[in-house]
Amino acid sequence: MERETRVSVFESENAWEIQLMRSKLENQEIPVFVNDKYMSFTTTPTANTIRLMVNLKDEQKAFEIIDEFLKNSDIKMNTNP
């Protein structure tokens, strides 16, 4: 069995942002995996950043979908680095 490499394409501390982006990607038939482990190296141990992960082969398409949505959306997402 071949192991697939997954990469992070979107992250947020807000569950509704994660769910919205997840549905956008899944509607385009991109399998999405959620990583919600606590961060401990770059933030406080209590900060819970949720990440959407996709297979490496879907990374470019996923970024295109996310970028297009963010450009055309009136929703204010937390885009702080």
C-alpha positions in Angstrom: 0.0 0.0 0.0 1.4 3.4 -1.0 1.5 6.0 1.7 0.1 9.4 0.8 1.7 12.6 1.9 -0.7 15.2 3.4 -0.1 18.9 3.6 -1.8 21.7 5.5 -3.8 24.1 3.2 -5.9 26.0 5.8 -5.9 26.6 9.5 -8.0 28.4 12.0 -9.0 28.4 15.6 -12.7 28.9 14.6 -14.6 25.6 13.9 -17.0 27.4 11.5 -14.2 28.6 9.3 -12.8 25.0 9.2 -16.2 23.5 8.3 -16.8 26.1 5.6 -13.5 25.5 3.9 -13.8 21.7 4.3 -17.2 21.8 2.6 -15.8 23.9 -0.3 -13.0 21.4 -0.9 -15.1 18.3 -0.5 -17.6 19.8 -3.0 -14.7 19.7 -5.5 -14.0 16.1 -4.7 -10.9 16.8 -2.7 -10.5 14.4 0.3 -10.0 16.5 3.5 -8.4 15.4 6.8 -8.8 17.5 10.0 -5.8 17.9 12.3 -6.9 19.5 15.6 -4.0 18.7 17.8 -2.8 21.2 20.3 0.0 23.5 19.2 2.9 23.7 21.7 6.0 25.0 19.8 4.7 28.2 18.3 1.9 29.2 20.6 0.7 28.7 24.1 -0.2 25.1 25.0 -3.9 26.0 25.3 -4.2 27.4 21.7 -6.1 24.9 19.6 -5.4 25.6 15.9 -7.3 23.3 13.6 -5.7 22.5 10.3 -7.2 21.1 7.1 -4.9 18.7 5.4 -5.1 17.3 1.8 -3.1 14.8 -0.2 0.0 16.4 -1.7 -1.4 15.8 -5.2 -4.5 17.9 -4.4 -2.5 20.8 -2.8 -2.5 23.2 -5.8 -6.2 22.7 -6.6 -7.1 23.2 -2.9 -5.2 26.5 -2.7 -6.9 27.7 -5.8 -10.3 26.9 -4.4 -9.5 28.6 -1.1 -8.0 31.6 -2.7 -10.9 32.1 -5.0 -13.4 31.8 -2.2 -11.5 34.3 0.0 -11.2 36.8 -2.9 -14.9 36.7 -3.7 -16.4 36.3 -0.2 -17.9 39.0 2.0 -17.2 36.9 5.1 -14.4 38.2 7.2 -12.1 35.3 8.0 -9.3 35.4 10.5 -6.3 35.7 8.1 -3.8 36.9 10.6 -0.4 35.1 10.1 
